[in-house]
Amino acid sequence: MALTHEIPTHLSVEDTIIFGLTSRQVLTFMAFASPAYGLWEQGGELPLVLRGALALGLALLGLVFTLVRPAGRPLDEWLFALVAYLVQPRRMTWRRTPDPVTDPVAAGWAELSPDLGWGPAPFDWSRQS
């Protein structure tokens, strides 16, 4: 009789932990809900309406970041991609660098002798008598 083994087919699906949300989604929401609660509790000098609107807006922003997934990716990944795009240069200039094989002076071959700081001191043949 041949042995049969069950092959898992749901390896690309994340595990849900509470209310159908994954651990990443729960942590994302908590990253927004915690400051919203702190603003609500500690913002005593603000008017009640403004404090409530700011806390509610922050909590709703957390829900958006938690639940909206354009093209199957979370919004924080899209935000990171946008920031990475904005900080990278738009123009590249080509500059010729010296080739160490054809130009040994530019390569500084004299400085390429190994310096072993962790081993014993090198033997100095000039002190031999």
C-alpha positions, 0 to 999 in steps of 0.5 A: 500500500502506498503512503499518502501525505497531505500537501498544504495548499494555503501557505501564502495565506496569513494566519488571523488572530482576532476579528479576521485580522492578521497580526500585522493588521492588529499591530498597525491598528494599535500603532494608530489607536494608541496615540489616538487614545493618548490624545483623547485622555491627555489632551485636556487643554484642548476643547472637547470637540477638537480633541474628539475630532483629532482622536477619531481622525487618528483612529479612522486613519488607523482603520484605513491603513489597516484595511485598505490594501491596493494591489494586495499590498498594505498602505504602509508599504506604498508609503515607504515606496513613495518616500523611497522614490521621493528621496532618490535622485532622478538623474544619474551622471556617468563618470569614468573611474580609474581602472586598477588593472590598467592604472596601478598608480590610481589604484594605490597598489602600494597601500594594498599590503595586508595589515593584520592587526589581530596577529603577531607583529611582522618580522623585521628582516632589517634588524637581523644581524 
